[in-house]
Amino acid sequence: MTDETVELRSTLTCPECGARSTETMPTDACQYFYDCPACSAVLKPKAGDCCVFCSYADVPCPPVQADGKGCCG
């Protein structure tokens, strides 16, 4: 997959309240924490996932999209 086909926007769904928020994913670092704007829950990746986007969003992070490897190694 080339950089042109990597999606940078992803919609996170809070597991606590179900609120959805579309965010731009970082390309140079993992986003390990995310504060839900609706209920203030602090989301962390599920076991085995590298970031909150891989755990709670509809599009995985850019490194996973590009080469199947997580952004944290």
Contact map, one row per residue, 1 for C-alpha under 8 A:
1110110000000000000000000000000000000000000000000000000000000000111000000
1111110000000000000000000000000000000000000000000000000000000000010000000
1111110000000000000000000000000000000000000000000000000000000000010000000
0111110000000000000000000000000000000000000000000000000000000000000000000
1111111000000000000000000000000000000000000000000000000000000000000000000
1111111100000000000000000000000000000000000000000000000000000100110000000
0000111111000000000000000000000000000000000000000000000000100100100000000
0000011111000000000000011110000000000000000000000000000000001100000000000
0000001111100000000001111000000000000000000000000000000000100000000000000
0000001111110000000001111000000000000000000000000000100011110000000000000
0000000011111000000111100000000000000000000000000000000011100000000000000
0000000001111100000111100000000000000000000000000000100111000000000000000
0000000000111110011110000000000000000000000000000000000110000000000000000
0000000000011111111100000000000000010000101000000000000100000000000000000
0000000000001111110000000000000000000000000000000000000100000000000000000
0000000000000111110000000000000000000010100000000000000000000000000000000
0000000000000111111000000000000000000110000000000000000000000000000000000
0000000000001111111100000000000000000000000000000000000000000000000000000
0000000000001100111110000000000000010100000000000000000000000000000000000
0000000000111100011111000000000000000000000000000000000000000000000000000
0000000000111000001111100000000000000000000000000000000000000000000000000
0000000011110000000111110000000000000000000000000000000000000000000000000
0000000011110000000011111000000000000000000000000000000000000000000000000
0000000111000000000001111100000000000000000000000000000000000000000000000
0000000111000000000000111110001000000000000000000000100000001100000000000
0000000100000000000000011111111000000000000000000000000000001100000000000
0000000100000000000000001111110000000000000000000000000000001110000000000
0000000000000000000000000111110000000000000000000000000000000000000000000
0000000000000000000000000111111000000000000000000000000000000000000000110
0000000000000000000000000111111100000000000000000110000000000000000000110
0000000000000000000000001100111111000000000000000011100000000000000000000
0000000000000000000000000000011111000000000110000111000000000000000000000
0000000000000000000000000000001111100000011110000011000000000000000000000
0000000000000000000000000000001111110000011100000001000000000000000000000
0000000000000000000000000000000011111001111000000000000000000000000000000
0000000000000100001000000000000001111111111000000000000000000000000000000
0000000000000000000000000000000000111111000000000000000000000000000000000
0000000000000000101000000000000000011111000000000000000000000000000000000
0000000000000001100000000000000000011111100000000000000000000000000000000
0000000000000000000000000000000000111111110000000000000000000000000000000
0000000000000101000000000000000000110011111000000000000000000000000000000
0000000000000000000000000000000011110001111100000000000000000000000000000
0000000000000100000000000000000011110000111110000001000000000000000000000
0000000000000000000000000000000111000000011111000011000000000000000000000
0000000000000000000000000000000110000000001111111111111100000000000000000
0000000000000000000000000000000000000000000111111001001000000000000000000
0000000000000000000000000000000000000000000011111000000000000000000000000
0000000000000000000000000000000000000000000011111100000000000000000000000
0000000000000000000000000000000000000000000011111111011000000000000001000
0000000000000000000000000000010100000000000010011111010000000000000001110
0000000000000000000000000000011110000000000110001111111000001000000001100
0000000000000000000000000000001111000000001111001111111110000000000000000
0000000001010000000000001000001000000000000010000011111111111000000000000
0000000000000000000000000000000000000000000010001111111110111000000000000
0000000000000000000000000000000000000000000011001011111110010000000000000
0000000000011110000000000000000000000000000010000001111111000000000000000
0000000001111000000000000000000000000000000000000001111111110000000000000
0000000001110000000000000000000000000000000000000000100111110000000000000
0000001011100000000000000000000000000000000000000000110011111000000000000
0000000001000000000000000000000000000000000000000000111011111101100000000
0000000100000000000000001110000000000000000000000010110000111111100001100
0000011100000000000000001110000000000000000000000000000000011111110000100
0000000000000000000000000010000000000000000000000000000000001111111111100
0000000000000000000000000000000000000000000000000000000000011111111111100
1000011000000000000000000000000000000000000000000000000000011111111100000
1110010000000000000000000000000000000000000000000000000000000111111110000
1000000000000000000000000000000000000000000000000000000000000011111110000
0000000000000000000000000000000000000000000000000000000000000011111111000
0000000000000000000000000000000000000000000000000000000000000011011111101
0000000000000000000000000000000000000000000000001110000000001011000111111
0000000000000000000000000000110000000000000000000110000000001111000011111
0000000000000000000000000000110000000000000000000100000000000000000001111
0000000000000000000000000000000000000000000000000000000000000000000011111
